[in-house]
Amino acid sequence: MKRLENKTAIVTGGNSGIGKATAILFAKEGADLVLCARRKEALDKVAEECRGYGVQVVTVKADVSSHEDCSAVVKAAVDTFGKVDILVNNAGIVDKHRPITECTDEWWDEIIAIDQSSLFYMMKDTIPHMMAAGKGSIINVSSIGGVFGNGGISYSAAKSAALAMTKNVAIQLAPNGIRCNAVCPGPTPTPLNTPEKVAEFSTWFAERCAQHMDMSLPESSVEDQANAILFFAEDASAAVTGQYLIVDHGTTL
Ligand code: NAD
């Protein structure tokens, strides 16, 4: 028996990095998928790979900072599969480690919209379907920046809000059989933090934040993050809700 057999999962940001690894792992474990992201071509490539494991996959081009787009993603899942068992809110961007004095209002708004408001939109639209079914599992991808404040100001704020929203939703929905947990990745090589992108970061602030971390420890892989997400998604964690799991090889201990 596969670990997600007969389940339907939405994965936001499913065309790259942690979202892509999660989509592939979920497909291997038997879940039908709805994948969304802004770049449809890359999304369709991941979908093709997932279909190779014998599951059905729907792709939706969506900007998760738009409530309308998020509604379309949930609608696609319900129209195609009649249900949503698992929601993985993974899509996100980084704020280049900008401290408060270097963060423009526009940059603040963009990060909050993509990394925080998207969780509100996706959960608000998905939860009524989970309530009707009397079950469901939501996994929000936060960050060590959400736990320790060691990222740029807007990123830390959004990722910390993701943890508060996780707990809030878990409290509300425990009586309905719906769980909500979060995964907090530590440094994980993905297109989000290639050496070229890291070169654009606020170096002095990134170095200051890194003083609180043991950067000599290994980086985690996208598969490490996907495995943690799978744990919260599957029924083996049926008694676990309102929790977050840091996946960082002990970097922040
Ligand atoms: P990535 O750039 O490979 O993937 C990000 C995904 O989000 C992509 O699929 C992208 O298309 C999607 N996305 C971004 N903005 C979007 C929007 N407005 N609408 C729809 N989709 C959008 O990066 P990743 O490292 O795999 O990031 C995945 C998640 O993990 C993010 O939430 C990120 O904050 C979190 N995270 C990553 C790290 C790390 O070191 N890689 C550490 C902590 C947290």
Residues whose N, C-alpha, C, O or C-beta is under 5 A from the ligand:
A	BS01	NAD	G13 G14 N15 S16 G17 I18 G19 C36 A37 R38 A62 D63 V64 S65 N90 A91 G92 I93 I114 V141 S142 S143 I144 P185 G186 P187 T188 T190 P191 L192
